[in-house]
């Protein structure tokens, strides 16, 4: 597992967890994400959102390919 080096990486990971975590952990993860986001600019937050979505999309694509699913 890679070490998180800065607040932008931490927020990106928190957002990924917020999207992929079980519902019973969502509130806790989002509280952490908010604390981190309070340290960043609006532009940095948007970059983190974009990176989190791209990572999730990439993981979904890998899973589909591994299952032999075709994407149209």
C-alpha positions as CSV (number, residue, x, y, z in Angstrom):
1,X,0.0,0.0,0.0
2,X,1.4,3.4,-1.0
3,X,1.9,6.0,1.6
4,X,-0.3,9.1,1.4
5,X,2.0,12.1,1.0
6,X,-0.3,15.1,1.2
7,X,-3.8,16.4,1.8
8,X,-4.8,16.1,-1.8
9,X,-3.9,12.4,-1.9
10,X,-5.7,11.9,1.5
11,X,-8.9,13.5,0.2
12,X,-8.8,11.5,-3.0
13,X,-8.5,8.3,-1.0
14,X,-11.2,9.4,1.4
15,X,-13.6,10.1,-1.6
16,X,-12.8,6.7,-3.0
17,X,-13.6,5.1,0.3
18,X,-16.8,7.2,0.6
19,X,-18.0,5.8,-2.7
20,X,-16.9,2.2,-2.2
21,X,-17.2,1.8,1.6
22,X,-20.2,0.0,3.2
23,X,-23.0,2.3,4.1
24,X,-22.4,1.9,7.8
25,X,-18.9,3.5,7.4
26,X,-20.0,6.3,5.0
27,X,-20.7,9.0,7.7
28,X,-17.3,8.4,9.3
29,X,-15.4,8.5,6.1
30,X,-17.2,11.7,4.9
31,X,-16.4,13.4,8.2
32,X,-12.7,12.7,7.7
33,X,-13.0,13.9,4.1
34,X,-14.5,17.1,5.2
35,X,-11.7,17.8,7.7
36,X,-9.2,17.3,4.9
37,X,-11.2,19.3,2.3
38,X,-11.3,22.3,4.7
39,X,-7.5,22.5,4.2
40,X,-7.7,22.6,0.4
41,X,-8.8,25.2,-2.2
42,X,-12.0,24.6,-4.3
43,X,-9.8,23.8,-7.3
44,X,-7.8,21.2,-5.4
45,X,-11.0,19.6,-4.1
46,X,-12.3,19.4,-7.7
47,X,-9.1,17.8,-8.8
48,X,-9.4,15.2,-6.0
49,X,-13.0,14.4,-7.1
50,X,-11.9,14.0,-10.7
51,X,-9.1,11.7,-9.7
52,X,-11.3,9.6,-7.4
53,X,-13.9,9.1,-10.1
54,X,-11.2,8.2,-12.7
55,X,-9.7,5.6,-10.3
56,X,-13.2,4.0,-9.7
57,X,-13.9,4.0,-13.4
58,X,-10.6,2.3,-14.0
59,X,-11.3,-0.4,-11.4
60,X,-14.7,-1.1,-12.8
61,X,-13.2,-1.4,-16.3
62,X,-10.6,-3.9,-15.0
63,X,-13.3,-5.9,-13.3
64,X,-15.4,-6.1,-16.4
65,X,-12.4,-7.1,-18.5
66,X,-11.5,-9.8,-15.9
67,X,-15.0,-11.1,-16.2
68,X,-14.9,-11.1,-19.9
69,X,-17.7,-8.5,-20.2
70,X,-17.8,-6.4,-23.3
71,X,-18.3,-2.7,-23.1
72,X,-20.3,-1.1,-25.9
